[in-house]
Amino acid sequence: MDNNLKREIILDNYQDPMNRGLVEDGSYLKENTNNESCIDNIDMMMKIEDNIIKDIVFDGEACAISTSATSIMIRSLIGKGVDEALKIIKNFQNMIEEKDYDKDLLGELIVYEDIAKQPNRKTCALLPSNAVINMISKYLENK
């Protein structure tokens, strides 16, 4: 994917993110994720039924990388089983941390493949994945 297309996808997901806005529904798991070194502070909510991610929403204030990564991750995970979602997230985190990963699993999340060139942006990109892992862990503990 060329760099102009990557920038366009990131910018589109920053300016018009998917599923922005929290819900009043006790069946959703909720997690806050933030970056102490900048403004990133995102609340995420996830609904999982029968091991399938049915919905993910978020709100908060964050930079372009965090907001767009959250939006793209939401689109990538809704409808997936918990195990498949964890596999996608693990590959995403490995990519960000410059470890071995399967790019075929990442879909649009591949737009962050060069984020390691800006080490201070790694945390921004990883925020939503950390929140999703925590929510899935809560779901599995209470299952």
N, C-alpha and C positions, 0 to 999 in steps of 0.2 A: 504494500500500500504506500503510495507516495505521500510525502510530508504535507503537501497542500491539502490532500483529502483528510489526513489525520487531524490537522488543525481545524478544518471545517467541521468534522464530526465532534471534536471537543468543544468548539465554540457553539455549535447548535445545541448540544446537550447542556451547556452552561446557561445559555440564554433562554432555553425552553426545556427545562428538565422534565423527565417523565415522572409521574406520580408524586409531584410535590404537594404537600399538605397532609397533615396528620389526621387520623380518624378517632372518633370516640367509640371504641369497640374493645371490650375486655378480652376478646379472643385473640387479639394481636399481642405478640411479644414486643417489647420496646427496649431500645438500647441507645444510649448517648455515646457519641464518639467525638473526640476533639483533639486538636493539635495544640499543645501548650505554647508552641513557638510562633503561632500566627492566629488568625481569626477563626479558623475552621472549628465549627461547633455544630454538629448535625445530630438530630434525633431521627432514628429510623424505627419503623414498626413493620413487623412481618407476621403474616397469617400462614400457618402451616396446618394442613389437614391430611391425615393418612399419609404422612411422609412426603407430601407434595406442597411446594411453595405456591400458595394461591394468590398472595398479594404482598407487595412491599411498598411502603410509602415513606417519605422523609420530609423534613423541614429543617431550617436553620440557616445560619450564615456561614459561607465558606468560599474559598477561592475557586477559580475556574477549574482547576484540576480536581479538587475534591467534589465539587458539585457535578461536574460532567462524569467523573468516575462513578459516582453514586447513581446517576441516571442510567448510564450504560450498564452498570452491574444489575440494576433492577430489571431492565429489559432482558438481560441475559439469564436471569435466574427464575423469573416468574414462570410457573408451569413445570419447573424441573423438580425431580425427586431430590430429597435431602442429600443422598450420596453423590448424585451427579453434580449438585450445586457445590458441595465441598470439593469435588475434583476440579471444577472450574476455578474456584477460589484459590486452591492450592497452586494450580498452574499460573494463575494471575500473580499471586504473591511471589512465586519462583521467578517469573519474568521480571518483576520489579526489582527483586533482589539479585538479579543476574545469575540465577541458577538454571539448571536444565528444566525445560517446560515443553509442553505440546501445544504449539500455536494453533493447531486445528480445533482445539477445545475452546478457544477464547473469543471467537467471533469479533465483534467490534472492540472488545477490550484490548485487542492487539494495538490500538492507537497509542497505547502507553509503553510500547516496547522500547522506546528510546528515553524514557523518563530517568533511567539510571545515569544519564549524562548530566542530569541536574539533581545531585543527591539530596538537596534540600527539598525537592518536590516528591520524593519517594513516600514520605509520611502522608502527604496530601492524597496521593493516589491510593494508599493502603487503607485509609480510614473506613470506607464503606465495607471492605472485605473483613476487617476486624470486627465490625459491628455485626455483620451477618454470621460470622463464625460464633460469636457469643450468643446470638439469638438461637441458632441451630443447637448449640450445646444446651441451652436452657430447655428447649423443646425435647431433646433426647433424654435429659435428666428426668423430666416430668412425665415421660411416656410410659 
